């Protein structure tokens, strides 16, 4: 097999639910999290125009160096 890289993340999206409990219930930290109606922001901080139309949560998993995808999935 050739060389490849991967990045694992869990995305949760809902039309209007507050998803702030998802990371804490999983014992993980969210890399991005917002509720429907929150002001939009850019990843570097400044405000963007508009509001979010749905709620969203993203949790990124640490990549284990030199591991294949099945091993990374098991670790996550």
C-alpha positions as CSV (number, residue, x, y, z in Angstrom):
1,X,0.0,0.0,0.0
2,X,1.2,3.5,-0.7
3,X,1.8,6.2,1.8
4,X,-1.2,8.1,3.0
5,X,-2.4,10.3,5.8
6,X,-5.7,10.6,7.5
7,X,-7.4,12.9,10.0
8,X,-10.4,11.7,12.1
9,X,-13.2,13.9,13.3
10,X,-16.7,13.6,14.5
11,X,-19.3,16.2,13.1
12,X,-22.7,16.6,14.7
13,X,-25.2,19.0,13.1
14,X,-28.8,19.7,14.2
15,X,-31.4,22.2,13.0
16,X,-31.7,23.8,16.4
17,X,-30.5,21.7,19.4
18,X,-27.9,22.9,21.8
19,X,-25.0,20.5,21.2
20,X,-22.7,21.9,23.9
21,X,-23.2,18.7,26.0
22,X,-21.9,16.4,23.3
23,X,-18.2,16.9,23.9
24,X,-18.5,16.7,27.7
25,X,-20.6,13.5,27.6
26,X,-17.9,12.0,25.4
27,X,-15.1,13.3,27.6
28,X,-13.6,15.1,24.6
29,X,-13.0,18.7,23.6
30,X,-14.8,20.4,20.7
31,X,-12.7,22.1,18.1
32,X,-15.7,24.0,16.7
33,X,-19.1,24.5,18.4
34,X,-22.0,26.8,17.8
35,X,-25.7,27.1,18.3
36,X,-28.3,28.1,15.8
37,X,-28.6,31.9,15.9
38,X,-25.0,32.5,17.2
39,X,-23.1,35.1,15.3
40,X,-20.8,33.7,12.6
41,X,-17.0,33.9,13.2
42,X,-14.0,33.1,11.2
43,X,-11.6,30.5,12.4
44,X,-9.0,33.2,13.3
45,X,-11.5,35.1,15.5
46,X,-13.0,38.2,13.8
47,X,-16.8,38.2,13.2
48,X,-18.1,37.2,9.8
49,X,-21.4,38.5,8.5
50,X,-24.7,36.7,9.6
51,X,-25.8,34.1,12.0
52,X,-25.6,30.3,12.0
53,X,-28.6,28.6,10.6
54,X,-28.1,25.3,12.5
55,X,-26.2,24.0,15.5
56,X,-22.8,22.3,14.9
57,X,-20.1,20.5,16.9
58,X,-16.8,19.2,15.6
59,X,-14.5,17.0,17.7
60,X,-11.1,16.2,16.2
61,X,-9.2,13.1,17.3
62,X,-5.4,13.0,17.8
63,X,-3.6,11.2,15.0
64,X,-1.3,8.5,16.2
65,X,2.0,8.9,14.3
66,X,2.9,6.0,12.1
67,X,-0.5,4.2,12.5
68,X,-2.7,2.9,9.8
69,X,-6.4,3.9,9.5
70,X,-7.8,0.8,11.3
71,X,-5.5,1.4,14.3
72,X,-6.4,5.1,14.4
73,X,-10.2,4.3,14.3
74,X,-9.8,1.8,17.2
75,X,-7.8,4.4,19.2
76,X,-10.5,7.1,18.6
